């Protein structure tokens, strides 16, 4: 990958990774065939399909469409080999407890970005009447019946909100989830559950009220556009002094991102489901603080660091969600970034130009951030372990090339 190209053009964004996987899990709540459209062609979708197949579902993945046929009596035990590859697979826990009154889910794998314990997931399910414990590396849950409850989350965890919500829709009575996550992907899940027959009030707020129903029906649903992918293209345009139109994303889902980029000197044009971002000068330094939605997303922290590395001035990045995200900074230093970390803060002094080097992606977003940094480096940068990027960004190389980047996927021995 060579640096120096100014990205110009239009890029299409499809369904959100952080939504489609949870929607696939939600299909377990109803016997019959649920069909999801606008699905991203990323590695995590067939991985989640394997998890559902291990539970007795028939799953067909055809480009942007996923059809899931759920049996009358799905298995309650998820396959270890499938779950171990995918952190999001833990979201089958709530639906299985709701449908089967039992769930056995191996502790999941996924990105190396820090600990993400299941304490709040389990505490919420216990409030609903289930018993849960960790046995031999598995979450084991049982429930004779589920009943409504008042549940307060210590932190607005997306995963805990999703699991509790999906269990509560089939519980007897009313459940109130306070301090619930508010991400657009939670809203998308609520919309699909409502289409299936669930009754949910407060969608999009920090308090969800769920009125339990006796059964749900399968549905067809279009996945919302991926705000993280859309924002990644926004950062790419700003970093390369380019002009990029991003289609398929609600700009209001990344209001704070666009505001930060405007502060850095970018111009934006907002439409209903698209936006254009342009930059004509070197970005100005901006501070970033990661927080749950509507704050700045932790998934975009690597992009914020990459922008700061070539910005005019000094930026402070504060990470409040995942403690291991700053592993990415070491790789940025290899590219010539002037960066240091202290606890959950990183201080970045921008340089005019980064220098090429071989670097390694530790997770999906770190990989994308390193590629963006490589676009602003002298010489040819090699980013290794790019299979991480494939888990979150469909057609990443093709889209970059379409915008004018000098980038290609190669297979080489890194020790050669």
N, C-alpha and C positions, 0 to 999 in steps of 0.2 A: 504494500500500500504506500503510495506516494502522497506527500502533503502539498499544499499550495493551491488546490483547486477551489474555486468559488462555487458553492452549490446553488444552482438555479433550476427552477422547474416546478413540477407538481408531483405530489406523492399521495397515493391512496392508502388510507388506514382502514383495517377491517376490525373484527370483533376483539374485545379485550380479553387477554389471557387471564387476568384476575377475575373475570366474570364467567367466561365459558366453562371453566373447570367446576365452579360451584353450581352452575346451572345444570351441568351434566349430573352432578351428585343429586341435585334436587329432583331429577326425573325419577329417582328411586321411590319417591313419595306416592306415586300413582301407578297402578297396573296399566299396561298398554304402551303405546308408542308416542314418545315425545320427540319432536323434531326441532333442532336448533339451526338457524341460518346465520350467515355473516360470521361464521367461525373462522378464527385464524388458523392458517396451515403451519402450525408450530409443533415441535416434538412433544410438548406436554399433552396435547389433545389425544393422540393415540395411546400415550401412557395412561391417561385417565380412562380411556376406553377399555384398556386391559384390566384396570381395577374393577370397572363395572362388569366386565365379562366374568371375572372371578366370583362375582356375586350372583351370577346366573342370567345376566342381561344379554341380549343380542344387540350388538352395536355395529353400525355401519358408518364409516367416515368417508365421505365423498367430497373432496375439495373443501368448500366452505360450508357443507351441510353435515350435521351429525344426527343420525336417527338412533334412538335408544328404545328398545322394546323390553319393558320391565315385566318379569313374570308375576303371577299372583302371590307366590311365596319366594321372594329372593333369599339367597343365602345371607346369613348374618356375619359370616367370617370372610374378611378381605384377605387376598393372597399377599404374602410377605414380599415376594419378588416384585410384584407390581407396585405395592405401596412404597417400598424402600426407595424407589427412584423419584418419588414425587411428593413434595411437602403438602401440596393442596389436597392429596388423597385423604387427609384426616377429615375433610368435610363430609365424608360419607357417614361419619359417626352419628350425627343428629338424625339424618333420614332413616338409618337402620334402626335406631332406638325407637323412632316413631312408628315405622312400619312393622318391624319384627319383634319389638320389645326386647331386643337383644342385639349386641354388636361386639365383635371382636376385630379390632383394627390395629395392626402392627404400628409401632411408632414410626412415623414417616421420615423419609430422607428429604433431599432438596438442596437449596443453595447454602453455601458456607458464609452466612452473614451474621451469625450470632444465635444465641439460644432463643427458642420460641416455645416455652413450656405450655402444656395443655391444662394448667391448673384452672383457668377460668372456664374452659370448655366443660371440664368435669364438674366444677362447682355449680354451673348453670344447670346441667343435666340432673344433678342431685336435687336441686331446688324443684325440678319438675317431677321428681319422684323416682328417679333412676338410682341404682347403686353403680359406682364406677371405681375401678382400681387399675393399677398398672401391674400386670403379671407377665413375667418372662418376656419383657420387651413388647407387650401388647396392651392396648387400652381395652378393658373388658367391661361392658356395661349391661345391666339387666333392669327391667322394669315390668312389674305386673300391670301397672297402668301409669299413664302420665297425667298430671293435673296442672292447672294454671298456677302461676307463682309470680311474686314480685322479685325481680332479679336486678341487682346493681352490679355493674362491671367496674372493677377497680381502674381499668384502663379501657378506652374504646377499641378493643381488639376486633379486627375485622373477622378473623377466623372464629372467635368465640361467639360473636354476634350471629354469624351465619349458622353455626351448629345449633345454638340455642333456638334461633328463629325457626329452623327447619324441623326441630323436634316439637316446638310449641304449636305449630299449625295443626297438629293432630292430637294435641293434649285436650283433656276435658276441662273446660273453663277458660278463664282469661289470664294471659301472661303479660306482664309489663316488663320490658327490658329497658332499664335506665342506664345512661351513659353509653348507649349503643353507638357503634361505628356509623358514620354518615357517608361513607364513600359512595360515589356513583354506582359502583359494582353492587353494593348492598341494595341500593334503589332498584337496580336491574333485577336482582334476585326477588325482591318484594313484588315487582311487577309481574314476573313469571309466576310466582306462587299465587298471586291474586287471579291470574288467568286460569290457574288450575283449580280455583275455588276457595283459596284461603281468604281469611278476613283479617286485614292488617291496617291499623291506623298509625299516623305519625310518620309515614314513609319520608325519608330524607331528613328527619329530625333526630335528636339524641334520645328520644323516648319512643319506643315501638310498643304498641298495644296489639296483642294477637288474640283474637277470639277463636278458640279451637273449634274445628269442624270434624265430622266423623269420617270424611273421606275426600280425596282429591281426584281429579281427572287429568289425563295427559293433555298436552297442549303443543302448539307451535309457537316459537318465540324467536325474535331476531336479537342477537347479542349487540349490546351497545359498543360503539367505537372505542378503541383503546387509547385512553388519555395519556398513558405513559409513553406509548409509541409516538403519538402525536407531539407530545412535548419534547421527546428526543429529537425529532426532526426540527422543532423550533430552535433548540439549542444548536443543532448542526448548522442551521442557516446563520444564526448570530455569530458563531465562532469562526465561520469561513467568510464573513462579510458577504453573505449570499442573499438570495431572495427566493423563498420557497412557499408554495401554497400547499396546505395540508387539508385534504378532503376526508370526510368520514368521522370527524370528531366534534363533539359539542364544545366550542371554545370556553363555555362557562365552567366546564369541568377542570380547566387549567387556568382560571382567572389569575391566580397568584403567580403562576409561572410567567404568563405573558406580561404581568405588571413588573416582575423582576427584570425581564428582558428589556422592557421599555426603559426602566431605570438604567440599564446597561447601555442604552443608546439605540435600541432597535425600534423600528416602526411596525405597527400591526394594523391589519384590516380584518375585522371580525364579521363573519356571516353566520347563518343559522347552524350549519354543520360543517363549517370549514373556516380556515383563517389563512392569511398571508403574513409572513414575517420577513422583514428586510433589514439589513445592516450595511452601512456604508463606511464605517470607521471601526477602528479597534474597540472592542467592548470596554466599558468602564467597570471597575471593580464593584461588586455588589455582595452584601452579606446574605447568607441563607441559613434558615433554622428549620430542620425537619420536624414535622408534627403530624398527627392524624388529620384527615380531611376535615375542614377545608384548608388546612395548613399545607406547607410545602411537602410533597411526598418524599418519603425516604428512598423510594425507588429511583428518584431523580437526583439523589445526592451525588453520584459519580459524574453526572452531566454538569452539575453545578461546580464541582471541583475542576473538571476539564475546562469549563469556561473561565473560571477564576485563574487558572494556570497561565492563560494567555491574555488576561485582561490588564488594563492600565490601572495599577494601584494594588492595594492589599485587601483581601477578602477574608472574612471569618466564616467558616462553615460549622454549624453546631448540629450534631446528630443526637436526636432524642429517642429514637425508636429501636434501631438494631446496633448493638455495640461493636460488631465486627465489620461494619461497613467500611471503616477506615483502612482495612487491608489494601484497598484499592490505591491508597495514597502512595504506598511503597512503589507500585508500578508506575505511577505518574512521575515520581522522582527519577526513575530510570529514563524517562523521556525528557528529563531536564527541568521538570517543574521545581520551583522553589517553595517547598511545602514542609510543614512540620505539624505533628499532632500532639495533643496533650489531653488525655481523657477523652471526652466526647466533643472536643473542639479541634478544628484544623485551621491553621493560618496559612494562607496562600498568597505569596507575593508574585504578581503576574510578570511574565517575561514576554518579550515580543515574539519569540519563536521557540518552539520546542525542538528537540533533536531526536532523530529516529533511534530506535532500539528494539530488541525483542522483548515483549512483555507477555504476561500471562493473565487470562481472565479467570477470576475466582467465582464469579456468578454472572447471571444474565446481564444485569445493569452495569456491572463493572466492565464487562466485555464491550458493551456498546459505548461506554464512556471512553475506553481506551482507543476504540476505533475513531471516535470523534477527535480525540487528542492527536491521533496519528495524522488526521487530515490537516493539522496545523503544525506539523513537524517537518524539519528539513530531512530529505532523503527518504528511504523506504523503511517503514515500520512494520514489524511482524507481530501480530497478535495471535497467541496460541490458546488452545482449548476453547475455540470459538463455538463448539457444540453448545456451550452455555447460551450464547446469543441466539442460536436456533430455537431454544426453548421459549423465547419471548418475542422474537422479531421475525415475522414471515418475510421472505425474499429480501433480507437485509442488504446483501451485496448487490443484488439486482437493482433495488431502489436507489442505493448510493450511486451506482454507475449511471442510472437514469438521470440523476441530478448533476452529473459531470465529475464525480469523484474518480480518481485513479485508484481503484481497489479491485482485488480479485481474490478468490479462494484458491489456495494452493496446498498441496500435501508435501511437506518437506520434513526431514529429520532435524529437530531443533538443535541436536548436538553435532550436526555435520559441520 
